[in-house]
Amino acid sequence: MSVDIDWAAFVLVFAAALIGAAAVVTFYALGLRLLVRAGHAPVVSPAEFTDAITVITEKEARRAAKQAAKAARKNPLTDGQKRVALIGAYGCFALCAVAVASGILLIVVGH
């Protein structure tokens, strides 16, 4: 009994997975960058955790929010440029969703 490995298929799957992962990460990072440039930075409130994780205090959270508001006021982009950046960010997030959905469809349907 011998096991034969189709190395060409293995390399093809490896390359597709590597390119797909790089595309998702790249488009997500670019989408976040454009979202921040558009003045819509995602804000995550601090959560309560166990002893293992340090949580920022209310004072630190207020200071961070104040700094974010100050940075948003200093944004050199015009309203039109901010709108284009926001549309670009949503486009990048849509491309991420399409890449993930196509990967799932390839696994489910294309086996």
C-alpha positions as CSV (number, residue, x, y, z in Angstrom):
1,M,0.0,0.0,0.0
2,S,1.5,3.3,-1.0
3,V,0.3,6.8,-0.6
4,D,0.6,9.1,-3.6
5,I,0.5,12.8,-3.1
6,D,-0.5,15.1,-5.9
7,W,2.1,17.8,-5.3
8,A,0.7,20.1,-7.9
9,A,-2.7,20.2,-6.3
10,F,-1.1,20.7,-2.9
11,V,0.9,23.7,-4.1
12,L,-2.3,25.1,-5.8
13,V,-4.3,24.8,-2.5
14,F,-1.4,26.3,-0.5
15,A,-1.0,29.3,-2.9
16,A,-4.8,29.9,-3.0
17,A,-5.0,29.9,0.8
18,L,-1.9,32.2,1.2
19,I,-3.2,34.7,-1.4
20,G,-6.7,34.6,0.0
21,A,-5.5,35.2,3.6
22,A,-3.2,38.0,2.4
23,A,-6.1,39.6,0.5
24,V,-8.5,39.5,3.4
25,V,-5.9,41.0,5.8
26,T,-4.8,43.6,3.4
27,F,-8.4,44.8,2.5
28,Y,-9.4,44.8,6.1
29,A,-6.4,46.9,7.2
30,L,-6.9,49.3,4.3
31,G,-10.6,49.5,5.2
32,L,-9.8,50.4,8.8
33,R,-7.2,53.0,7.7
34,L,-9.7,54.6,5.3
35,L,-12.4,54.5,8.0
36,V,-10.1,56.4,10.4
37,R,-9.1,58.9,7.7
38,A,-12.8,59.5,7.1
39,G,-13.2,60.5,10.7
40,H,-15.2,57.4,11.8
41,A,-12.7,55.7,14.1
42,P,-14.2,52.5,15.6
43,V,-14.5,53.0,19.4
44,V,-14.5,50.0,21.7
45,S,-15.5,50.6,25.3
46,P,-13.4,48.9,28.0
47,A,-14.7,45.6,29.2
48,E,-14.5,44.0,32.6
49,F,-12.2,41.0,32.7
50,T,-10.6,38.8,35.3
51,D,-7.2,39.5,37.0
52,A,-5.3,38.4,33.9
53,I,-6.0,41.5,31.8
54,T,-5.5,45.1,32.9
55,V,-8.5,47.3,32.1
56,I,-8.1,51.1,31.6
57,T,-9.7,53.4,34.1
58,E,-12.6,55.8,33.4
59,K,-10.1,58.7,33.5
60,E,-7.9,57.0,30.8
61,A,-10.9,56.3,28.7
62,R,-12.0,60.0,28.8
63,R,-8.5,61.1,28.0
64,A,-8.3,58.8,25.0
65,A,-11.7,60.0,23.8
66,K,-10.6,63.6,24.1
67,Q,-7.4,62.9,22.1
68,A,-9.5,61.2,19.4
69,A,-11.8,64.1,19.2
70,K,-8.9,66.5,18.9
71,A,-7.3,64.4,16.2
72,A,-10.6,64.3,14.3
73,R,-10.8,68.2,14.4
74,K,-7.3,68.4,13.0
75,N,-8.2,66.2,10.0
76,P,-6.9,68.0,6.9
77,L,-9.3,66.3,4.5
78,T,-12.2,68.1,3.0
79,D,-15.8,66.8,3.3
80,G,-15.6,65.3,-0.2
81,Q,-12.4,63.5,0.5
82,K,-13.8,62.2,3.8
83,R,-16.8,60.9,1.9
84,V,-14.6,59.2,-0.7
85,A,-12.5,57.6,2.1
86,L,-15.6,56.3,3.8
87,I,-16.9,54.8,0.5
88,G,-13.5,53.2,0.0
89,A,-13.5,51.8,3.5
90,Y,-16.9,50.2,2.9
91,G,-15.7,48.9,-0.4
92,C,-12.7,47.2,1.2
93,F,-14.9,45.6,3.9
94,A,-17.2,44.4,1.1
95,L,-14.2,42.8,-0.7
96,C,-13.3,41.1,2.6
97,A,-16.8,39.7,2.8
98,V,-16.8,38.5,-0.8
99,A,-13.4,36.8,-0.3
100,V,-14.6,35.0,2.8
101,A,-17.9,34.0,1.2
102,S,-16.2,32.7,-1.9
103,G,-13.8,30.6,0.2
104,I,-16.7,29.1,2.0
105,L,-18.6,28.4,-1.2
106,L,-15.5,26.8,-2.7
107,I,-15.3,24.5,0.3
108,V,-19.0,23.7,0.5
109,V,-20.0,23.5,-3.2
110,G,-16.7,22.8,-5.0
111,H,-15.6,19.7,-3.2
